[in-house]
């Protein structure tokens, strides 16, 4: 049993070393060697023309190369329109009526807490905008000058703010965009009204796109990676994340034609998404539109318009934090922008339970502690089996050690004698490992829940922990975590091999390094789990008649 357990621990140790090396590479600004993620895409700086709004327009054929728009003919001076609700600040550009700035009033910026967190931005350093228009070089697009009308601040007692951008006729077509913002909401209703003021019939197509650079996020820890980039959701293909590198290499894989779903730009804690009503035909596209600039969007056709006729395209733009319940209510599958990875099926019920605990306790830190306690109770029988098996192994360990010494020159005979003892004592060598391994996916899923939940951002626990999404400023929790890991190691007998004995102590020390860089909410979860495991192991050992004993290292 000890050999098997050590083999498993060596596998865990080796895997931990690989992960530590990968994250050390990320921390130093390099790409991960073994587990590369889209979040490590290197920044090459915003495109020089992007700051002036010169982002390419989709061509008439969506799958074709992106064509540049003709310089607009201005009928009015270009203006930045700043509007404000109770939760959002948005900046619109009268060139195209595009959204070129956003700030979330309830979420302070990580690098500068005196200002709100931004998402959309158009500057020489950063490009992230929401644009719409008509496909083709001859129709109004996001570079067409528009006239603004409407209020700029949500009035006290008012529930919505309506903004209107109207273009002049261009080649017989006029475009009117109407944005409807509501109190307390990060979802914006967007209406595109297309009017045929010419003398010939037209068949317009409306495009909606999100354009951003591939730069790394400011203020994010370099010691762990979360996904940053475009995503496409359809009922056919489900949630499909697309790496910036895959776009650059022309290897983006996603469903291109659908009648449902959304397109999004995703990053840690926040996202933006264009949503069309279900049943609306659309062609999804993802492409590189400039130096370090990427676009994801949809093109939807309107009915042919006779002279004097008009048509409307309804859409919704979400720009805000990844609050799971809010996302679920907006559109099917939108909650998936909160990325739990391949363990989503386990992570979603864990988040549900964590949210219910928070509704009772009112503190996310204590909710994490309570959730770990509930998981320990749920897995008590499995853990009891594991620790009971370990306790039995400890009781026969002297006999095993004597066998090792007696048959050290005859490994085959030694294995036969060990199996005889296991049968006589009714001990399963794997009994202490399998129950623990069964629980690993659950705790990995909980790790992703805590890492991905924007609710942890700025949430205090007690005393010095003011933000569960940030590392412990005084490293108290990581030090307690390390101490608890060492105590767990001391409760297990040392391997007979001196080198293995040393590694059994070095391993938790090396593994604990990453906890100094992880969010304090994650460290709290691991520390609570360690403490409860130690208590449970201690109680079960006493019941089995094997009093706990500390096995301290003897390094020479």
BANU-983262 format. One record per residue (C-alpha): residue in one letter; x, y, z. Coordinates in steps of 0.02 Angstrom, whole numbers, plus 50000, padded with zeros to 5 digits. Layout:
BEGIN
aXYZ
...
***
This chain:
BEGIN
x500005000050000
x501395012250045
x502225008949877
x500605012249784
x500235027849884
x501985034349857
x501835030949670
x500225041049664
x501035054949765
x502515055049647
x501315056649499
x500435071049587
x502115078849627
x502705077349447
x501085084749382
x501215098849508
x502975102649450
x502385103449270
x500975115349318
x502145125949423
x503375127249279
x501975132149159
x501315145349277
x503085151749310
x503255153849121
x501615163549119
x502175173949268
x503725179149172
x502745183949018
x503105168148917
x501895155748840
x501465140348942
x502485125448883
x501345110848924
x499625118548952
x499515134048842
x497965144648862
x497235158748761
x497525170748904
x499395170248872
x499245177748698
x500655190148680
x500235208448661
x500915217648513
x500085234348547
x498515241948473
x498485244948288
x499035262348243
x497445266248145
x496265259148277
x496375273948393
x495575284948261
x494155272548237
x494785266048070
x494265248048102
x493845238447942
x492055235147890
x491385217847844
x491335215347658
x489755210747564
x490275192447571
x490585188447757
x491785174047722
x492865185047609
x494295196147663
x493815211547762
x493715227047652
x494165244447711
x492815257547707
x492935273347606
x493335288847710
x491665295947771
x490995312447709
x490635322447866
x489065332847881
x489315336448067
x490815337148184
x491295320748264
x490775320048446
x490975308648596
x489315306048685
x489465300848868
x487925293548951
x487615286749125
x486395275249214
x486445269149393
x487645254849348
x488435259649181
x489405273549100
x489485272248911
x490375282448779
x489665283248602
x490525289648447
x489425299548326
x490485291448190
x489405276148164
x488515277448332
x489745264548400
x490065261148585
x491895265448617
x491935266048807
x491095257848956
x491335258049144
x490475248049281
x490055259649426
x489895245549554
x491585237749513
x493195247549550
x494695245549436
x495975232949500
x497485244149463
x496645260649512
x495215258349637
x494765276849624
x493985273949453
x492705261149394
x493175245449298
x493205248449109
x492825236248970
x492565245248804
x493935257748764
x494655266448611
x496375273848639
x498135272248569
x498495259248704
x496905248848697
x495505244648575
x493875236348625
x492285242648542
x490535237448489
x490085242048310
x488605239448194
x488075244748019
x487535238547850
x488615226347752
x489475233247599
x490455248847558
x488915258547497
x487785257747650
x487905266947817
x489155258147930
x490135261248089
x491155274648002
x489655284447940
x489355301248028
x487745301348128
x486705314048224
x486335310648408
x484735314448501
x484165309548676
x484585312248859
x486305308248927
x485905304049109
x484595292349179
x483465304149276
x482945300749455
x481365290249452
x481585285649268
x481795267349221
x482555269149048
x483655280148941
x483385280948753
x484765286348632
x484545288848445
x485865289848308
x485295294448132
x486315294347973
x486045304347816
x485455294247665
x486885285347580
x486585277647408
x484725278447443
x484815270147615
x484635278147786
x485065269747951
x484365274248122
x485065265948279
x484115266648442
x484905261148607
x483785258048756
x484655257148927
x483705251649082
x483975254949266
x485025241649352
x485355232349189
x486925228449089
x485875223048939
x485525236048805
x484115234348679
x484725239848508
x483565243148359
x484215245748182
x482925253948070
x483365253747886
x482415265447769
x482465264447580
x482385282747525
x483015278947350
x482145274147189
x482705255847180
x482365240647289
x483745235747412
x484115219947514
x485105226047664
x486085215547788
x486485221447964
x488125216948048
x488485217448234
x490285215148291
x491445216548439
x493225221848400
x494665221148523
x496545219548530
x497445203848587
x498325212348732
x498445204848904
x497295211249040
x498005224149158
x497955220249343
x497725201349321
x498875189149409
x500175181349296
x500225165649402
x498595158349335
x497755159749166
x495945162549118
x495225163148943
x495245179548848
x494545180448672
x493025177748561
x491675164648587
x490215158748481
x488695149648551
x487405140148449
x486265125548490
x487205115448360
x488985118648416
x488635124248595
x489945135448674
x491495137348564
x492985147548626
x494185153648494
x496015157448526
x496755173248453
x498165162548383
x496905151348294
x496125166748213
x497825173048155
x498225156048079
x496525154247996
x496115139048102
x494605145748197
x493295131948220
x491495137348252
x489735136048182
x489565148948044
x487695148448005
x486325147148135
x484625153648191
x485045154948375
x486425159148496
x487595173948520
x489365180048491
x490445186648632
x492125193548687
x492615185448852
x493895189548985
x494095186349171
x492525192149266
x491785202649123
x491085199948949
x490165207948804
x488965198948688
x487825202448539
x486185192848549
x484885191248411
x483125184648442
x482935165748427
x482435160548252
x483345175048170
x484505168548032
x486285174648050
x488035171247987
x489355171148123
x491105177148084
x492765178148174
x494255186348091
x495825196448112
x495475214148055
x497145222448085
x498815221648173
x498355213648341
x496505217248311
x495165203748309
x493295204148274
x491855192548314
x490125196048250
x488515191448160
x487715196547997
x485835195247979
x484835198947820
x483285209747812
x481855207747689
x482005216447522
x481425234447536
x480465243047399
x480705261947379
x479925270747529
x479875254847635
x480795251547799
x481275236747907
x481925234148083
x483205222448158
x483095219848346
x484625214748447
x485295215248623
x487025220148680
x487635213848848
x489135222648923
x489465218949105
x490055207349243
x489835188549230
x488465187049361
x487835169549328
x485995172049371
x485905187949266
x486715179249117
x485545164249129
x484035175649121
x484625185048966
x484915171148838
x485135152248831
x486955147548859
x487525165348899
x488075159849073
x489425149448989
x490485165048962
x490865162249146
x492125148949103
x492195133549216
x493155123249088
x492805104749063
x492055102449237
x490565113849207
x489355099649246
x490055099149424
x490445117649442
x488685124249410
x487845115049555
x489305119849668
x489055138249624
x487185136249655
x487525129349829
x488825142849864
x487575156249814
x486245148849928
x487465148750073
x487895166950039
x486055171350043
x486015164750222
x487745169950286
x487955186350192
x489845184150178
x490725175450035
x492205170250142
x491135161350271
x490095154150127
x491695146050059
x492075138650230
x490285132250248
x490325124550073
x491935115050111
x491155108850274
x489625102550179
x490725093850051
x491705085550190
x490085079550267
x489475073150099
x491105063650072
x491295058250253
x490955039850217
x492235039550075
x493525048650180
x493185037250328
x493515022050217
x495125029950154
x495785034850325
x495265018250401
x496245009350266
x497735020650300
x497595017150487
x497614998350454
x499125000550345
x499995010050484
x499634995750606
x500474982950492
x501854994650435
x503164987150555
x502864969850480
x503014976950304
x504644985650350
x505314969350422
x504854960350259
x505754973550157
x507324970950258
x507224952050255
x506864950350069
x507774965750003
x508744954549884
x507204944949826
x505864957449768
x504714943849700
x504664934649866
x504434951049957
x502894955149853
x502144938049883
x502374939650072
x501634957150071
x500094951049979
x499904936950105
x499894949550248
x498624960350156
x497474945250139
x497674940050319
x497344957450386
x495964960750257
x496814976550196
x496544983750022
x498144992349964
x497125004349858
x495835007649993
x496645023750049
x496875031149876
x495325027649773
x494075036849886
x495205052149884
x495435051649695
x493555050849670
x493385067649758
x494745076549658
x493595082149513
x492375089949637
x493725100349720
x494475105349552
x492745111149497
x492585121349657
x494285129049619
x493605135349452
x492005141649534
x492995152349654
x494215158149519
x492855162949395
x491515170849505
x491485189749493
x490555189849658
x492245186749742
x492955202649665
x493085215449804
x492175204149928
x492905204850104
x493065190450226
x493775195650396
x495065207850463
x496475209450336
x495595200250193
x494715214250101
x494605205849929
x494385187149908
x494895188349724
x496595196049766
x498115187749849
x498275189250037
x499215205850062
x500135199350215
x500315181050158
x499505174850319
x498315162650234
x499675155350120
x500805152750272
x499385144150367
x499035133750212
x500865128350204
x500885124150390
x499315113450373
x500065104150225
x501655100550324
x500605094450471
x499695082350356
x501375075950296
x501985073750475
x500475063050518
x501005049950391
x502475038050421
x504045042250326
x504525031150177
x506005019550208
x506975027150062
x507895042750128
x507715051749961
x505845048549958
x505725054350137
x506545070950092
x505445073249940
x503885069850044
x504345085650141
x504995096149997
x503445092549892
x502175102150001
x503405116450020
x503655118149832
x501805115449796
x501355129049923
x502325142249826
x500875144949705
x499685148949848
x500625165149882
x500045171149710
x498265164149707
x496685173649759
x496415172749946
x494695164749920
x495535149749838
x496835148649977
x495445149550108
x494575134950022
x496155124050020
x496615128750199
x494875124450263
x494925107950170
x496635103850245
x496085107750423
x494515097150409
x495515082950332
x496765083350476
x495365083150606
x494475068850518
x496075058750499
x496505061450682
x494775055650742
x494755040250631
x496515035150682
x496035036050866
x494475025550834
x495525012650742
x496695011250891
x498135019450798
x498495035450897
x499125049550786
x500985052150792
x502015065750711
x503395059050600
x504635073250590
x505985073450456
x507745067550493
x508845075850365
x510695072150366
***
